[in-house]
């Protein structure tokens, strides 16, 4: 199995979820995942946000705010009978995943919560549709004001494993409180929650990067990462609190502390601009964790390779 650093579009096309997991692990903490929103107008209408993130060094892409029962991406119009997901994988040469949200109707609300369409909820029906659309992996997490809880994430992981099978790649966890009163700040994470995610079948556990959520320190994150690794899962550390729109010095600091903590995947969110991180910050993030060599190669490699 090639390490993801060396993979090109033709390699990605041959991989299932578990192949991708092994390729990420072999890269030793040098994988960038960029979150984008396809339902928003792209920053430059000539290309999709997914293509823009890829051009600035993202290895993996994940769609947020994507309704599986009304699939579309602004900036590209799929032809009749054409899968928009498969087409975007072809245009970017990258594996593409999907956020689905395990909303808990009994969540203790910290603020007024949003109502989500059924195509964004982590139900069995939505998961099956996501698989049908051709997503390479699924991420079970919560946007702000959604009422996603750790308990419901566990339920969703089990559903996702049934739907995607043993070869599927499942990422799960919380980037922030998601509007839940008793799961905010440092209370987002506990050993019990992390262990329950792994036991339920998650391959990658996501948690906030140090400095992105109050109380999430380097020391605490390193401890949590070691715990997850001891259980056989990988870790994705996230920038999900709009700091994807911060200055480049902040991005470098988050990148290096995340590397010290032991991250396998470095996530950057979609709120730098409207639906994508500031593109230069994707590149800055990448250069900080793996240098210009791997960053420029990823940016320059043709999707025809």
Protein Blocks (a to p, Z undefined) as FASTA:
>chain_A
ZZfklpcfklmmmpcfklmmmmmmmnnopaccddddfkbccfblkbcfklmmmmnopabd
cdehiafklgcdehiacdehiafklmmmmmnopacddddddddfkbccfbdcddddfklp
ccfklmmmmmmnopabdcddddehklpafklmmmmmmmmmmmnommbccdeddfblnopa
klgcjllpcfklmmmmmmnopabdcdddehiaghiafklmmmmmmmmmmnopacddddfe
hpmmmcfklmmmmmmmmmmnopabdcddfklbgoiacfklmmmmmmmmnojklmmmmmmp
cfkZZ
